Amino acid sequence: MIKDKSAKGALMKDIIERMAGHFDHAEVFYLNERGKKIEARDGEICAAEFKEEEGYALRVIKDARPAFAYTYDRTDPAGKLITNVEALLPVMEMDEYSVFAPAGGGYPVARLYDAAGIAVSDGEKRSMLIAMEKAIREHDSRITAVRNCELHEVELEAVLGNTNGVLVEGRRTLFVWSAMAVAGQGDDEVSWYDWRWSDDLAGIDSMRMGLEIGEKVISMLSAKQIPTGTYEGILTPRAAADLLGILSESFLAENLYKDKTQLKGKEGAQCFAKGLRIVDSGMAGPDAFAFDGEGVPSRENIVVDDGVYQTFLYDTYFAKKLGKASTGNGVRSGLKSPPRCGVRGMYVEKGTRDILAPLTNGIVIEDLMGTHTANTVTGDFSLGCLGYICGNGTKEPFQGVMFSGNVFDIFRNVKEAGTDLAFYGSLGSPSIYVGGLKISGT
């Protein structure tokens, strides 16, 4: 991934060699992240932010004691890191399971960097954002405000090397469009927020997105509660991804080790609905990258296949504890934290047809509130929700009701997945048709 003669490769090799003289094992991580954010309101740009984070993080093992430090020092990062970790090592506990990734190949190749999009002038990007804000604002006279109409642009470069011979680098871009529309009619006021991302600047049709936000917020006017009952219906991608996020905790090796998953010992068992496929891929979603936070090649892990539970997801630490190999699931949140076991780009595989359009009887759940309150061990949840109820040729919005149940039951009762796969953070799903949706309303 890094040519030996590249400036960055040479610098990292020098730092790693210097670390090898002080510690039994060492891993160095370099991150350069440049970001822009612009916001439009009332037909003009109202805010702009520019930031850059560049620094190094170091993990070491000496006499079986692990330590971690980071620095933003660009003049002598190796010296600063050595000083910091040497101060920490005497108070660190011994941990025989602390290891770093072995050297290997098989790194995937994908186009994640849009040089042309980065080169587009700030003036043109501002014009695109203003046009999107205008499209939302002028869509309907009942739209009273447009807020958080923003374009975020991220350009990221990462390099990771360790004393086992790993030396890899990658870069990527990310363009995120977002907006919230507020609509009012009489005493009724509703809002709708959405965001979409792409590796390419041209990957999102911002004008179409603006119109869809405007249409959505207008469609939610006059929403009422619906009767308490058990319904069949559809969870749209945002709601389905939220529930997948609760379920995903049970797939992590860390929770297997801590006995915080109901899936322990169930590899090969029919735990979910026939036809359901859940994949975790290091090359899917807005966090896609050729390697994980420890330098392990990104790969596609089939977690659930035709409803049969296949595997837990491992980083190097919990892989060693449990006698397994890493699945490329060491996740870094930035320079200030060491990698942890986590999902990379988990999604429900899409189906073969649009399931939203044919729905004539049932409910559509568009959004969930309070998913952080769910019990990730048992899977139980009770969440606020909003959406539509369909019947007798009508489609009426609802809100102010509670949706309760268990995520294991939800994914055991998936009857069909649609084609509209979308990622919200590291989790993605198409719309899914589910039986047994318990609603507490009027």
ABEGO torsion letter per residue (X at the ends): XBBAABAAAAAAAAAAAAAAAABABBBBBBBBBBBBBBBBBGGBBABBBBBBBBBBBBBBBBGGBBBBBBBABAABAAAAAAAAAAAAAAABBBBAABBBBBBBBGBBBBBABBAAAAABBAAAAAAAAAAAAAAAAAABAABABBBGBBBBBBBBBBBBBBAAGBBBBBBBBBBBBBBBBBBBBEABBBBBBBBBBBABAAABBAAAAAAAAAAAAAAABGBBBBBBEBBBEBBBAAAAAAAAAAAAAAABAAAAAAGABAABGABGBBABBBGBBBBBBAABEAABBABBAAGBBBBBBBABBGGBBABBBBBAAAAAAAGBBBAGABBBAEAABBBBBBBABBBBBBBABBAAAABABEBBBABBBGAAABBAAAGBBBBBBBEBBBEGGBBBBBBGBBBBEBAAAAAAABABBBABBBBBEABBBBBBBBBGBBBBBX
